Amino acid sequence: MSLVLFEVRDNVALITLNNPDKRNMLTMEVCRQIVDYVAQAEQHPEVKALIVTGTGRAFCAGGQLTDLTPNQEILEAIYSGFLSIANCSIPTIAAINGPAVGAGFNMAVGCDVRIVTEQARFEPRFFGLGLHPGGGNTWMLRQLVNWNTAAGMLLFSQSLSGREAVEKGLAWKCVEADKLVEEAFAFTVNIRDLPKELLLRTKQTLRQAGGTNSHKEILDVETREQIWSINQPYARDSIAAMIDKISSK
């Protein structure tokens, strides 16, 4: 049985963590497979988005406790799986079917968008093991939610259900469990026909805009990228079609 499943359909890559008996734990081998599949998705010319989900009752229970050592190389190997998703150049969706714990929580917040079920649960669990948050969790969480929510989760070890995550802006929407992956695929429908380069450039700009940049700095970046897009055949055809549509009314 493969511990990680990978498929491409409808211009979308789907990574499924497939070790339900171990709650989809991030072993070293699982992390290596995730890194490889993320690279395949990025390099595939037709793939416009990446979805990650889990089988069984858990999204991902995090790393193996036996791998938690003060060895930086081992920690970085554990981080590699979820960081490959967090650093993915194409848009990413976490389809969260159950608890996302520790490194699994990192994987969830590392995605661009989260779609959840009632059974989903965001559980940092760092303090339960006497650990400082790792893997860039503090930065990723602060990009997504306000101080009150981030502090509640990381400083007071509070978890959130799927519905609570939606209410606090950590997730996009809560859906029925048996429709989770279907809903995640449906979420990509508006971008499937777009040029991949346009998506890559827009995500890169969105990341830059999330830093300490001034409005003027991001305005300059956006203007440069918008001029690039106007010069592309897709934009020229789309604009011309819209002009024709308006003029025919």
Secondary structure, DSSP 4 states (H G I P E B T S, - for coil): --SEEEEEETTEEEEEE--GGGTT-B-HHHHHHHHHHHHHHHH-TT--EEEEEESTT-SB--B-GGG--S-HHHHHHHHHHHHHHHT-SS-EEEEE-SEEETHHHHHHHHSSEEEEETT-EEE--TGGGT----TTHHHHHHHHS-HHHHHHHHTS---EEHHHHHHTTSSSEEE-GGGHHHHHHHTTTTTTTS-HHHHHHHHHHHHHHTSS--HHHHHHHHHHHHHHHHTSHHHHHHHHHHHHHHHT-
